[in-house]
C-alpha cells in the first residue's frame, strides 16, 4: 500500500482475508481496527459478573470455586469462560494490590533451614543473630 504493495498482496503475505486488510487500511485509530461482531457481544456469563466481582472482593480467588457457585445459581455453561474472566479481568484488578505474601511452606522452610542452606535471596540480612534490620 504505502510501500507499493497491493491490498490483495498484503492479504496473501499476512494470511488474512482481503476484507480484513481493507478494514485495517481504512482505520484511523487502533480501536477501529478491532471492531467487529464479536466485540461487546452479550454472553451468558454477563448476568453473573456482578456476583463474581463481589465474591472476588470477598477474597474468593479460585476460578473453579466461583464456577461451582454460579452453577448453583443457574449458570449452565462451562468452566472456561469463568476461568478466562477471572484471569483477564479480576486478576488484572489484583495486580495493583502488591506482591503475594509468602506461603506457609516457604516460611517454614526459612525457619527450619540453616541460613547457609538458603538461597541468597532468602537469607536474613547480615548482622547479629536474632536481630531484626
WOZIQUI-V560650 format. One record per pair of residues at least 12 apart in sequence whose C-alpha atoms are under 10 Angstrom apart, sorted by the first residue. I is the first residue (numbers start at 1). J is the second residue. Records with the same first field share a line. If there is no record, write none. Layout:
I = J, J
This chain:
1 = 25
7 = 19, 20, 21, 22, 25
8 = 21, 22
9 = 21
10 = 22
20 = 33
21 = 33
23 = 35
43 = 81
44 = 75, 76, 77, 81
45 = 70, 75, 76, 77, 78, 81, 82, 85
47 = 75
48 = 67, 70, 71, 73, 74, 75, 82
49 = 70, 82, 85, 86
51 = 66, 69, 70, 73
52 = 66, 67, 69, 70, 82, 85, 86, 90
53 = 86, 89, 90
55 = 69
56 = 86, 90, 91, 93, 94
57 = 90, 94
61 = 86, 87, 90, 91, 94
62 = 83, 86
63 = 79, 80, 81, 82, 83, 84, 85, 86, 87
64 = 79, 80, 82, 83, 86
65 = 79
66 = 79, 82, 83, 86
67 = 79, 80, 81, 82, 83
68 = 82
70 = 82
106 = 122
107 = 122
109 = 122
110 = 122, 123, 124
